[in-house]
Amino acid sequence: MTQTAVLTRPEELPGPPEPARRRPSRASWLARHPAWPVTALLAGFPLWWALGLGDYAFILLAIPMAARLYAWSAAGNRKIRVPPGFGLWLMFLLVVVVGAAALSAKAPGTLSSPLSNRVISYGERFLGYLSDTVLLLFAGNLTERELPRARLAWLLGLVGLYTIAGGLLGAFFSHLHFTAPLAAIVPNRLQAGNQILQAQLHPAFAQLQSVLGTSGRPDAPFAYTNIWGNCAALLLPWLIARWWTRGTRRQRQIALAGCVIAVVPIIYSLDRGLWLGLIFAVVYIAVRLAATGRLAVLGGLITALVIAGILIGATPLQSMISQRLANGASDSRRGSLAVTSVQDALASPIVGFGDTRHQQGSVQSVSVGRSAKCPTCGNGTIGGNGQLWLLFVCNGFLGAALYIGFFAYGVGRYWRDRSPYGMAGVLVLLLMFIFMISYTATGAPLGFMMLSFAMLWKNDRARRQEAAAGQPGAEPVRFT
């Protein structure tokens, strides 16, 4: 019996086995997207607020940022750059560190308080300064491909939209509040002794205060109304600079609608500091536009302001403004706290006292403490009424000068940048000088200022590289 061979055509021969397709691992995805902590921080901002993390998100996400900076430095494949004037900021941090030695000292005109409370408060503030420093260095060292300026500006504008939406909810649903999931694992004894922690673990859409009777002042997605007003003013310039001047048609429509809607929560906030800051911002933009010859845009800005004024005058919002301007019940108390902070700085001008103190008496009473019948009597927090006064009591005149000097240097360095990003970034830094009299800037406000500084730094570096390559310095500005 013979065996017949079966011939197989070449095209029928089995080929080499195909390599198995490997799904990209989480580690490789993170390696390909090194800017993810910045994106997670900004795009997920309402989520952090709802979880009860609030300002702590800046500290948590600074950990992977610092790890990436260390990896770059250790591997030697990327030189870690620092922004112009960074030496001033490093000296400020040094003053903060040395100031810890004065935590046990008693400041003039203050009450005695447990040292443990001061240590916790100091540690939280110092971690905030460190995390915002890491945020500045990390965002500034990411390449244009890893974190384009347009994306960072878009993300800042997105948080501005979150702020407008939260403010609108606070204006009409002021009594809505809830308990964050994080509150279930934080001991009650810690929550009871920390008002800021309580506000973050029990988020509300508005801060209930008796300013014009019983009223709710918008604060979502932040812990307090003053923080909301501070951040709103710092983020709106990015909404205009990216979503309006360089956005798509849909983005421009969203930006326009957002700015119009923002008028309602801005007025409902009863925040005179915010109103003053926005007036300054309008004057700043008008002067810069006039200096660059954009008269048509300036005319459009004036027209928009006239229309806004007519709308406010024809609605109950005008009455709220006039009543708030006539009601300055907190002015004397704020002035008393500011005077005490200056006295404390004179007692320790180099490093301050490390942390805030509680005032002994007030303009209402020199001896009686705070009570239900006199909520503004005594025991006011020295340094809680503005970043300038906070710096005075915590870090002395030297620390305050270094802090202010860093941002002032940034304004002077990038003043000639007439691009939308340059004008917006400089405006944010200038607003800091106005708000530091009435707002504290630890937490989210300082984080947004650091990202604005990083934008100015990245924009300047990119424009210099483009100019060296013989390319146009910046893409044309569209104010359509």
DAJO-V310223 format. One record per helix or strand. SS is the DSSP state (A for helix, B for strand). FROM is the first residue (numbers start at 1). LEN is the number of residues. If there is no record, write none. Layout:
SS/FROM/LEN
SS/FROM/LEN
This chain:
A/10/3
A/26/7
A/36/8
A/45/7
A/56/20
A/86/17
B/110/1
A/115/27
A/149/24
B/177/1
A/181/4
A/188/5
A/195/7
B/204/1
B/206/4
B/215/4
A/225/20
A/249/20
A/272/20
A/295/19
A/317/10
A/331/17
B/357/3
B/381/2
A/387/28
A/420/16
A/444/25
